Amino acid sequence: MWLERLCFGTSTFAAGRLRPDKDSRPGIATLREAVRQGLRWIHSNPRLGTQWAIREAVADAPVRHLIKAEAALDATPTQRRDAIYAAIDASRRNLGTDQLHAVVWEIDLKHTRHHALLVDENAVGDFYDAGAQMIRDSGVVDSQVAYCHSPAHLCAAKRCEPITGIAAQYNQAEPWPAFYLDGLEGPFFGMSPLRRGELGPSAVSWAAAHPAVTAVVVTMSTLEHLAGVKAALARPPSLESVWETARTWLPPGDRE
Ligand SMILES: NC(=O)c1ccc[n+]([C@@H]2O[C@H](COP(=O)([O-])OP(=O)(O)OC[C@H]3O[C@@H](n4cnc5c(N)ncnc54)[C@H](OP(=O)(O)O)[C@@H]3O)[C@@H](O)[C@H]2O)c1
């Protein structure tokens, strides 16, 4: 049961020029064990060069792959298309699978030069909409997930017909997505529930507590961390504690 709500995040393997000396064996053993116990979701970024390790760990197990694709908000339609197809093609090749479960389509904030566009809901909506159509047209991806950096971006994504799911950083220090979970129709993926390891394992169960959360995406490189996450997911906190934390994100006058 606990594994249904867990997606393995994978940034902890050796990767070509980026991290050639990283010992990938503990991470591969951890992913292999999670899959053996029934894990079915894996999120990866083809640009990190780590998908080889997923393929090695997973072999022929029936997992669903979510992969990341990103482009600047001011990228041309051709550049967006190239980014999407490069991510899809590389992932299918590296992961050894014809069909991907989802592309998580994200605005590349760092490379967006026209910052004013980031608060233009039409520009953001068009980015999600056009990208999701390209992903759908590829014919090799089951669903189109919008990665949302802010409440405004999440609202823009919700209005896009070809977007079928939402992803966002979601943890006790960034709890704002909780306010939108009740109104979501498709799946929701909570990224960085441990805030890159700053929070304890109980933070994973906080992020998975709302029933609208399809899966929380956790990076784990050791069997001990996998066991800690498993134990935490078996003890979900009350939904009220999710709202209590989320309310702290609001200005004091809006908390009641
Ligand atoms: N823009 C995006 O697409 C985006 C953004 C953010 C995150 N993500 C995805 O979400 C995944 C997770 O995000 P993240 O790595 O930022 O944060 P995270 O999963 O919240 O935290 C990962 C860190 O927590 C540690 N950890 C795992 N289990 C633990 C446990 N039981 N007790 C103590 N520490 C534990 C890990 O250590 P070890 O590695 O040593 O086990 C790692 O340092 C990423 O790999 C990525 O796939 C995607």
The ligand as an SDF file (V2000), in Angstrom:
LIG
                    3D

 48 52  0  0  0  0  0  0  0  0999 V2000
   12.0960   20.4270  -11.3060 N   0  0  0  0  0  0  0  0  0  0  0  0
   11.9770   19.1430  -11.1330 C   0  0  0  0  0  0  0  0  0  0  0  0
   11.6830   18.3840  -12.0400 O   0  0  0  0  0  0  0  0  0  0  0  0
   12.2240   18.6250   -9.7830 C   0  0  0  0  0  0  0  0  0  0  0  0
   12.4050   19.5050   -8.7170 C   0  0  0  0  0  0  0  0  0  0  0  0
   12.6340   18.9640   -7.4730 C   0  0  0  0  0  0  0  0  0  0  0  0
   12.6740   17.5910   -7.3130 C   0  0  0  0  0  0  0  0  0  0  0  0
   12.4850   16.7830   -8.3940 N   0  0  0  0  0  0  0  0  0  0  0  0
   12.4850   15.3110   -8.2760 C   0  0  0  0  0  0  0  0  0  0  0  0
   12.1880   14.9390   -6.9860 O   0  0  0  0  0  0  0  0  0  0  0  0
   13.2360   14.1200   -6.5010 C   0  0  0  0  0  0  0  0  0  0  0  0
   13.3620   14.3800   -5.0290 C   0  0  0  0  0  0  0  0  0  0  0  0
   13.7540   15.6960   -4.7760 O   0  0  0  0  0  0  0  0  0  0  0  0
   15.0170   16.1020   -3.9220 P   0  0  0  0  0  0  0  0  0  0  0  0
   16.1220   15.1390   -4.1370 O   0  0  0  0  0  0  0  0  0  0  0  0
   15.2070   17.5290   -4.1610 O   0  0  0  0  0  0  0  0  0  0  0  0
   14.5280   16.0300   -2.4380 O   0  0  0  0  0  0  0  0  0  0  0  0
   14.0050   14.9150   -1.4550 P   0  0  0  0  0  0  0  0  0  0  0  0
   13.6720   13.6400   -2.1000 O   0  0  0  0  0  0  0  0  0  0  0  0
   12.9790   15.6060   -0.6820 O   0  0  0  0  0  0  0  0  0  0  0  0
   15.3010   14.6890   -0.5360 O   0  0  0  0  0  0  0  0  0  0  0  0
   16.3090   13.8330   -0.9370 C   0  0  0  0  0  0  0  0  0  0  0  0
   17.3140   13.7670    0.1820 C   0  0  0  0  0  0  0  0  0  0  0  0
   16.7190   13.1640    1.3360 O   0  0  0  0  0  0  0  0  0  0  0  0
   17.5520   12.1280    1.8020 C   0  0  0  0  0  0  0  0  0  0  0  0
   16.7050   11.0730    2.3680 N   0  0  0  0  0  0  0  0  0  0  0  0
   15.9280   10.1790    1.7030 C   0  0  0  0  0  0  0  0  0  0  0  0
   15.2940    9.3710    2.5780 N   0  0  0  0  0  0  0  0  0  0  0  0
   15.6650    9.7620    3.8090 C   0  0  0  0  0  0  0  0  0  0  0  0
   15.3650    9.2840    5.1100 C   0  0  0  0  0  0  0  0  0  0  0  0
   14.5400    8.2480    5.3160 N   0  0  0  0  0  0  0  0  0  0  0  0
   15.9270    9.9160    6.1760 N   0  0  0  0  0  0  0  0  0  0  0  0
   16.7630   10.9630    5.9790 C   0  0  0  0  0  0  0  0  0  0  0  0
   17.1000   11.4500    4.7640 N   0  0  0  0  0  0  0  0  0  0  0  0
   16.5630   10.8420    3.6810 C   0  0  0  0  0  0  0  0  0  0  0  0
   18.3340   11.6700    0.6000 C   0  0  0  0  0  0  0  0  0  0  0  0
   19.5600   11.1180    1.0000 O   0  0  0  0  0  0  0  0  0  0  0  0
   20.2300    9.8990    0.1960 P   0  0  0  0  0  0  0  0  0  0  0  0
   20.2160   10.2660   -1.2770 O   0  0  0  0  0  0  0  0  0  0  0  0
   21.5910    9.8280    0.7870 O   0  0  0  0  0  0  0  0  0  0  0  0
   19.4050    8.6640    0.4590 O   0  0  0  0  0  0  0  0  0  0  0  0
   18.5330   12.9620   -0.1820 C   0  0  0  0  0  0  0  0  0  0  0  0
   19.6550   13.6650    0.3010 O   0  0  0  0  0  0  0  0  0  0  0  0
   14.4660   14.4550   -7.3370 C   0  0  0  0  0  0  0  0  0  0  0  0
   15.3690   13.4210   -7.4350 O   0  0  0  0  0  0  0  0  0  0  0  0
   13.8100   14.7310   -8.6480 C   0  0  0  0  0  0  0  0  0  0  0  0
   13.6090   13.5020   -9.3360 O   0  0  0  0  0  0  0  0  0  0  0  0
   12.2630   17.2840   -9.6160 C   0  0  0  0  0  0  0  0  0  0  0  0
  1  2  1  0
  2  3  2  0
  2  4  1  0
  4  5  1  0
  4 48  2  0
  5  6  2  0
  6  7  1  0
  7  8  2  0
  8  9  1  0
  8 48  1  0
  9 10  1  0
  9 46  1  0
 10 11  1  0
 11 12  1  0
 11 44  1  0
 12 13  1  0
 13 14  1  0
 14 15  2  0
 14 16  1  0
 14 17  1  0
 17 18  1  0
 18 19  2  0
 18 20  1  0
 18 21  1  0
 21 22  1  0
 22 23  1  0
 23 24  1  0
 23 42  1  0
 24 25  1  0
 25 26  1  0
 25 36  1  0
 26 27  1  0
 26 35  1  0
 27 28  2  0
 28 29  1  0
 29 30  1  0
 29 35  2  0
 30 31  1  0
 30 32  2  0
 32 33  1  0
 33 34  2  0
 34 35  1  0
 36 37  1  0
 36 42  1  0
 37 38  1  0
 38 39  2  0
 38 40  1  0
 38 41  1  0
 42 43  1  0
 44 45  1  0
 44 46  1  0
 46 47  1  0
M  CHG  2   8   1  16  -1
M  END
$$$$
